[in-house]
Amino acid sequence: MLTTSRIIDELTAFNQTQGTTFTAENLIKFNYYKEHYCMETKDALNYINTCHACDGQLDIFAKEYCCFTCFNKVEELDEPCFRGDDCLICHRPPIMPSDAVLVHETECKYSSYKDIKLALCSYVGTTARQHLPDAFVAKNRDWWFVIKPITTDPCKFNVAMYSLNHTSYLEREFDMFLYYLREPRFP
Protein backbone atom coordinates (compact mmCIF):
# COMPACT_ATOMS: atom_id res chain seq x y z
CA MET A 1 0.00 0.00 0.00
CA LEU A 2 1.26 3.45 -0.88
CA THR A 3 1.63 5.84 2.00
CA THR A 4 1.20 9.58 1.66
CA SER A 5 4.92 10.15 2.19
CA ARG A 6 5.80 7.60 -0.51
CA ILE A 7 3.41 9.24 -2.98
CA ILE A 8 4.93 12.64 -2.22
CA ASP A 9 8.44 11.19 -2.62
CA GLU A 10 7.54 9.66 -6.02
CA LEU A 11 5.87 12.88 -7.15
CA THR A 12 8.84 15.00 -6.08
CA ALA A 13 11.32 12.67 -7.79
CA PHE A 14 9.26 12.63 -11.01
CA ASN A 15 8.90 16.42 -11.10
CA GLN A 16 12.63 16.90 -10.48
CA THR A 17 13.81 14.40 -13.09
CA GLN A 18 11.27 15.41 -15.76
CA GLY A 19 11.19 19.16 -15.10
CA THR A 20 7.42 19.13 -14.51
CA THR A 21 5.17 20.59 -11.82
CA PHE A 22 2.59 17.80 -11.72
CA THR A 23 0.19 17.41 -8.85
CA ALA A 24 -0.36 13.92 -7.44
CA GLU A 25 -3.62 13.73 -9.43
CA ASN A 26 -1.85 14.74 -12.64
CA LEU A 27 0.88 12.16 -12.08
CA ILE A 28 -1.78 9.44 -11.75
CA LYS A 29 -3.45 10.66 -14.96
CA PHE A 30 -0.06 10.83 -16.68
CA ASN A 31 0.86 7.26 -15.71
CA TYR A 32 -2.52 6.00 -16.93
CA TYR A 33 -2.14 7.95 -20.20
CA LYS A 34 1.39 6.64 -20.76
CA GLU A 35 0.29 3.04 -20.12
CA HIS A 36 -2.90 3.33 -22.18
CA TYR A 37 -1.04 4.61 -25.24
CA CYS A 38 2.04 2.39 -24.70
CA MET A 39 4.38 5.41 -24.71
CA GLU A 40 7.75 6.16 -23.25
CA THR A 41 7.80 8.93 -20.62
CA LYS A 42 9.37 11.52 -22.95
CA ASP A 43 6.78 10.85 -25.67
CA ALA A 44 3.85 10.94 -23.24
CA LEU A 45 5.09 14.28 -21.85
CA ASN A 46 5.12 15.63 -25.40
CA TYR A 47 1.60 14.38 -26.20
CA ILE A 48 -0.35 14.89 -22.96
CA ASN A 49 -0.56 18.69 -23.00
CA THR A 50 -1.42 19.20 -26.67
CA CYS A 51 -4.51 18.59 -28.77
CA HIS A 52 -4.34 15.34 -30.72
CA ALA A 53 -5.93 16.96 -33.79
CA CYS A 54 -4.32 20.40 -34.08
CA ASP A 55 -1.38 20.49 -31.60
CA GLY A 56 -2.99 23.38 -29.68
CA GLN A 57 -2.45 23.69 -25.92
CA LEU A 58 -5.06 21.94 -23.76
CA ASP A 59 -6.87 23.89 -21.05
CA ILE A 60 -7.51 20.68 -19.07
CA PHE A 61 -4.64 18.30 -18.33
CA ALA A 62 -4.80 15.08 -20.43
CA LYS A 63 -8.06 16.12 -22.14
CA GLU A 64 -6.76 14.92 -25.56
CA TYR A 65 -8.74 17.42 -27.68
CA CYS A 66 -8.97 21.20 -27.32
CA CYS A 67 -12.54 21.44 -28.66
CA PHE A 68 -15.41 19.44 -30.10
CA THR A 69 -14.40 20.34 -33.65
CA CYS A 70 -11.00 18.70 -33.20
CA PHE A 71 -12.56 15.65 -31.51
CA ASN A 72 -15.08 15.30 -34.32
CA LYS A 73 -12.44 15.71 -37.03
CA VAL A 74 -10.31 12.78 -35.81
CA GLU A 75 -12.76 10.50 -34.00
CA GLU A 76 -15.90 10.82 -36.09
CA LEU A 77 -14.75 11.96 -39.53
CA ASP A 78 -11.62 9.75 -39.54
CA GLU A 79 -9.37 12.59 -40.67
CA PRO A 80 -5.69 12.15 -39.78
CA CYS A 81 -4.32 14.01 -36.80
CA PHE A 82 -1.63 16.65 -37.33
CA ARG A 83 1.16 14.09 -36.74
CA GLY A 84 -0.01 11.85 -39.59
CA ASP A 85 1.75 8.50 -39.97
CA ASP A 86 4.22 9.32 -37.16
CA CYS A 87 1.50 9.55 -34.49
CA LEU A 88 2.05 7.26 -31.51
CA ILE A 89 -1.64 7.42 -30.60
CA CYS A 90 -3.09 6.59 -34.02
CA HIS A 91 -0.48 3.91 -34.72
CA ARG A 92 0.09 2.43 -31.27
CA PRO A 93 0.12 -1.31 -30.61
CA PRO A 94 -3.34 -2.89 -30.23
CA ILE A 95 -5.08 -2.22 -26.93
CA MET A 96 -6.27 -5.82 -26.85
CA PRO A 97 -4.31 -8.02 -24.40
CA SER A 98 -2.24 -10.75 -26.01
CA ASP A 99 -4.07 -13.42 -23.98
CA ALA A 100 -7.50 -12.44 -25.33
CA VAL A 101 -9.36 -15.39 -26.85
CA LEU A 102 -11.25 -15.28 -30.15
CA VAL A 103 -14.93 -15.76 -29.31
CA HIS A 104 -16.38 -15.58 -32.79
CA GLU A 105 -15.44 -14.35 -36.24
CA THR A 106 -17.45 -13.89 -39.42
CA GLU A 107 -17.69 -11.87 -42.61
CA CYS A 108 -20.39 -9.29 -43.12
CA LYS A 109 -21.42 -6.83 -45.79
CA TYR A 110 -21.75 -3.13 -45.11
CA SER A 111 -22.01 -0.06 -47.32
CA SER A 112 -18.53 1.27 -46.50
CA TYR A 113 -15.63 0.93 -44.04
CA LYS A 114 -16.48 4.31 -42.51
CA ASP A 115 -20.13 3.31 -42.01
CA ILE A 116 -19.33 -0.02 -40.36
CA LYS A 117 -16.88 1.73 -38.00
CA LEU A 118 -19.57 4.25 -37.06
CA ALA A 119 -22.05 1.40 -36.48
CA LEU A 120 -19.54 -0.38 -34.24
CA CYS A 121 -18.86 2.78 -32.23
CA SER A 122 -22.58 3.35 -31.87
CA TYR A 123 -22.99 -0.20 -30.58
CA VAL A 124 -20.14 -0.34 -28.07
CA GLY A 125 -19.87 3.37 -27.29
CA THR A 126 -16.67 5.32 -27.64
CA THR A 127 -14.95 4.15 -24.45
CA ALA A 128 -11.83 2.89 -26.21
CA ARG A 129 -11.19 2.59 -29.90
CA GLN A 130 -8.25 2.80 -32.19
CA HIS A 131 -7.48 3.04 -35.85
CA LEU A 132 -4.76 0.70 -37.03
CA PRO A 133 -3.32 0.64 -40.55
CA ASP A 134 -5.30 -2.51 -41.43
CA ALA A 135 -8.04 -2.68 -38.77
CA PHE A 136 -10.35 -0.81 -36.43
CA VAL A 137 -10.63 -1.92 -32.79
CA ALA A 138 -13.31 -0.97 -30.26
CA LYS A 139 -13.49 -2.13 -26.65
CA ASN A 140 -16.48 -2.42 -24.37
CA ARG A 141 -16.32 -3.96 -20.89
CA ASP A 142 -14.61 -7.35 -21.32
CA TRP A 143 -14.57 -7.73 -25.09
CA TRP A 144 -12.94 -6.26 -28.17
CA PHE A 145 -14.44 -5.99 -31.65
CA VAL A 146 -12.00 -5.91 -34.55
CA ILE A 147 -13.06 -4.91 -38.07
CA LYS A 148 -10.76 -5.52 -41.02
CA PRO A 149 -11.66 -4.65 -44.60
CA ILE A 150 -11.44 -7.46 -47.12
CA THR A 151 -9.38 -6.00 -49.95
CA THR A 152 -11.13 -7.89 -52.73
CA ASP A 153 -14.52 -6.30 -51.96
CA PRO A 154 -14.90 -2.73 -50.59
CA CYS A 155 -18.22 -3.65 -48.91
CA LYS A 156 -17.06 -6.88 -47.25
CA PHE A 157 -15.49 -6.94 -43.78
CA ASN A 158 -14.06 -9.46 -41.36
CA VAL A 159 -15.60 -8.88 -37.91
CA ALA A 160 -14.08 -10.62 -34.88
CA MET A 161 -14.81 -10.53 -31.18
CA TYR A 162 -12.19 -11.28 -28.52
CA SER A 163 -12.48 -11.70 -24.77
CA LEU A 164 -10.36 -12.55 -21.74
CA ASN A 165 -13.02 -14.93 -20.44
CA HIS A 166 -14.81 -16.97 -23.11
CA THR A 167 -18.46 -17.64 -22.21
CA SER A 168 -21.65 -18.36 -24.09
CA TYR A 169 -22.85 -14.93 -22.96
CA LEU A 170 -20.17 -13.37 -25.15
CA GLU A 171 -21.23 -15.44 -28.15
CA ARG A 172 -24.77 -14.10 -27.68
CA GLU A 173 -23.28 -10.60 -27.46
CA PHE A 174 -21.55 -11.13 -30.81
CA ASP A 175 -24.84 -12.32 -32.34
CA MET A 176 -26.56 -9.22 -30.95
CA PHE A 177 -23.87 -7.04 -32.53
CA LEU A 178 -24.36 -8.67 -35.93
CA TYR A 179 -28.11 -8.23 -35.57
CA TYR A 180 -27.47 -4.60 -34.68
CA LEU A 181 -25.60 -4.10 -37.93
CA ARG A 182 -28.73 -5.33 -39.78
CA GLU A 183 -26.74 -6.33 -42.81
CA PRO A 184 -26.58 -9.76 -44.44
CA ARG A 185 -24.01 -12.15 -43.00
CA PHE A 186 -22.00 -14.69 -44.94
CA PRO A 187 -21.87 -18.37 -43.92
C-alpha positions, 0 to 999 in steps of 0.5 A: 500500500502506498503511504502519503509520504511515498506518494509525495516522494515519487511525485517530487522525484518525477517532477525533479527528473522530468522538469514538470510541476505535476500534482499527485492527481496529474501524475496518476493521470499521466501514468494511466495515459502513458500506459494506455497509449504504450508510450515512453515517458518523454513521448507521453510528456510531449503528447499529454498537454497538446490537442491530438488533432491540431497540436494546440495547448489543452486547457484541461490536463490530459483532455486529448482534444482542445474542442469538439471540432477537433474531436469530431475531425479525428474521432468521427470523420476519420481525418488524420491528426496533425502528426499523420503516420508518425503519431504514436496514438493513431499507430500504437500497438493494439489495446487488446491483451495478447491473452484475449481469446477469439470468441467468434469471427465472421464476414459481413457486408456493409455499405462502407468501411467508414459506415461499419466503424460508425455502427460499431462505435454506436454499438459499443460506445466510444470508451476505447477505440483505435485506428490501425493501418489494417483494422479498427478496434473498439473495446467495451467492458470485457470484449474487443471488436476488430473490423478488417476490410477485405481488400477484394470487396470494398463492402465486405469486412471481417468482424471478430470478437475477442475476450479474456473470459470466453463464455456463451454470454459473449457469443450471444453478445456477438450475435446481438452485434451482428443483428445490430448491424442489420446487414446480411451475414455470410456463412 
